[in-house]
């Protein structure tokens, strides 16, 4: 599987989520991650983890954003949240959007 460099971090995060899905003590529980990336994506993401490490930090950050998004959904009765993150490893820049029937509203 050839993965463009810009996608490797996302694949890495999804692979960590998939690997953690069946671990009751994991920081994240995402039973859909493996369906998203498939076995090839899992292998590629875990190979990236083996080469670069720091998976626990990725899982901590993932848990932080999961909790934030779930809190927003609960507080605002939002049906859909679109989450866009750009150059996280370089800029730490992120945005959350609520999608409403009248259009998207930045939060």
C-alpha positions as CSV (number, residue, x, y, z in Angstrom):
1,X,0.0,0.0,0.0
2,X,1.5,3.3,-1.0
3,X,0.4,6.2,1.3
4,X,1.2,9.8,0.5
5,X,3.2,11.4,3.3
6,X,0.5,13.9,4.1
7,X,-1.8,11.0,5.0
8,X,0.5,9.0,7.2
9,X,-0.3,10.7,10.5
10,X,-4.0,10.1,10.0
11,X,-3.4,6.5,9.1
12,X,-1.2,6.2,12.2
13,X,-4.0,7.6,14.4
14,X,-6.6,5.3,12.9
15,X,-4.3,2.3,13.3
16,X,-3.8,3.1,17.0
17,X,-7.5,3.5,17.4
18,X,-8.1,0.1,15.7
19,X,-5.5,-1.7,17.7
20,X,-7.0,-0.3,20.9
21,X,-10.6,-1.1,20.0
22,X,-10.7,-4.4,21.9
23,X,-8.7,-3.3,24.9
24,X,-11.0,-2.3,27.8
25,X,-8.2,-0.3,29.5
26,X,-7.3,1.7,26.4
27,X,-7.7,5.5,26.3
28,X,-9.9,5.2,23.2
29,X,-12.6,2.9,22.1
30,X,-13.3,3.0,18.3
31,X,-14.8,-0.2,17.0
32,X,-15.2,1.5,13.5
33,X,-11.5,2.3,13.0
34,X,-10.6,-1.0,11.4
35,X,-13.5,-0.8,9.0
36,X,-12.3,2.7,8.0
37,X,-8.7,1.7,7.2
38,X,-8.9,-2.0,6.6
39,X,-6.2,-4.6,7.3
40,X,-3.7,-2.9,4.8
41,X,-4.2,0.4,6.5
42,X,-3.7,-1.1,9.9
43,X,-0.5,-2.7,8.9
44,X,0.8,0.5,7.4
45,X,-0.2,2.6,10.4
46,X,1.4,0.2,12.9
47,X,4.6,0.1,10.8
48,X,4.6,3.9,11.1
49,X,4.2,3.6,14.9
50,X,7.0,1.1,15.1
51,X,9.3,3.4,13.2
52,X,8.4,6.7,14.9
53,X,6.9,5.7,18.3
54,X,5.0,8.1,20.5
55,X,1.7,6.3,20.1
56,X,0.7,6.9,23.7
57,X,0.9,10.7,23.0
58,X,-1.3,10.3,19.9
59,X,-3.8,8.3,21.9
60,X,-3.9,10.9,24.6
61,X,-4.5,13.7,22.1
62,X,-7.1,11.6,20.4
63,X,-8.9,11.0,23.7
64,X,-8.8,14.8,24.5
65,X,-10.5,15.6,21.1
66,X,-13.0,12.7,21.5
67,X,-14.0,14.0,24.9
68,X,-14.3,17.6,23.6
69,X,-16.4,16.6,20.6
70,X,-18.7,14.4,22.8
71,X,-19.1,17.3,25.2
72,X,-20.0,19.7,22.4
73,X,-22.6,17.3,21.0
74,X,-24.1,16.8,24.5
75,X,-24.2,20.5,25.4
76,X,-25.6,21.8,22.1
77,X,-27.7,18.9,20.9
78,X,-25.7,18.8,17.7
79,X,-26.5,16.0,15.2
80,X,-23.3,16.2,13.2
81,X,-19.8,17.6,13.9
82,X,-17.3,18.0,11.1
83,X,-13.8,18.1,12.5
84,X,-10.9,19.4,10.4
85,X,-7.4,19.4,11.5
86,X,-4.5,20.7,9.4
87,X,-0.8,20.2,10.0
88,X,-1.3,19.1,13.6
89,X,2.2,18.0,14.1
90,X,3.6,21.3,12.8
91,X,1.1,24.0,13.7
92,X,-1.3,22.6,16.3
93,X,-4.1,24.2,14.3
94,X,-7.6,22.9,14.4
95,X,-11.2,23.9,13.9
96,X,-14.5,22.4,14.8
97,X,-17.6,23.0,12.8
98,X,-21.2,22.4,13.6
99,X,-23.3,21.5,10.6
100,X,-26.8,23.0,10.9
101,X,-29.7,23.0,8.4
102,X,-29.0,26.7,7.7
103,X,-25.4,26.0,6.9
104,X,-22.1,25.5,8.8
105,X,-21.3,27.6,11.8
106,X,-17.8,27.8,13.1
107,X,-17.3,27.1,16.9
